[in-house]
Amino acid sequence: MDRITQLKEFLQANPGDNFLKHALALEYIKIGEDNTAKSIFEEILTQDPNYIGSYYHLAKLLERTGDTDAAIAWYEKGMEAAKKAGDKHAYGELRSAYEELTF
């Protein structure tokens, strides 16, 4: 059984599990299904803006696919969420990626 099928089965049992959704989005990136991954990351962040890890991966995906403005916006949202959560490590990673893109 491939990882995508396995993750989908886990999600049927736990549809609100953002960790599983995040893992599924990463698997879609691995096989070049960027639009599917993007939709999953956006769903996660719409339902739970405090799921900090997805900001970085969504912004990187957008950056890689040429949507720089959207990537910058997601980095900014992620930095704000990380700051509110007191997650200095995530804030630093998001800020570093943001600065690399904007400077």
Steps between C-alpha positions, in 0.01 A plus 500: 500500500644839406531783751225714345248216519606422854470863612157529338385192690627649827318823416173314450526389861626843622379764252601793718861389551714781361820302547367238258380767257839672512676168435264434208576840347874428524447168322314677220792742462735202462303375199459844342135552593557860611139616458371219720765572763421871487130433556573276798734754662243776448229280652718434806577868552140607446378254760792548740710817452720380788633200307828683452695242298269523201574869440861430409421211266215682328710812448795293369266324256366834378851640474616199298203525262558872438221653707734730691234741627294220652815343648591828667147536640509147647845556650366817664191322633719219628739737677204668669354165610838374624555821695156471663572136587842584641663258256836670450647217294217505245504880496873494421458251217211695349682831534816360344307365199306827475816710504668276245204556269452873556857629521 
